[in-house]
Amino acid sequence: LSRAVRFGPMNFRSKPDAEKLKATVALLGLEASINQVSINSERWHRVRIGPVDNRRELNENMKLLQRNNINAMAMELK
């Protein structure tokens, strides 16, 4: 990979829902963070996983998330 990659975003209106996903991800051995954002004057809680900086780890993490029914996409960090 030419740049680090992060998984996400998964957006929730409810902070407890975002915290639940963060905890689920932690049980899978991955690190996640929650950021609060405003979209169209509404408060959202965005869960992001990572970052990772090599292709093998990227692929393993994506498969792990998919096996656990967590829909995420990889995004290159700027």
Disulfide bonds with the S-S distance in Angstrom:
none
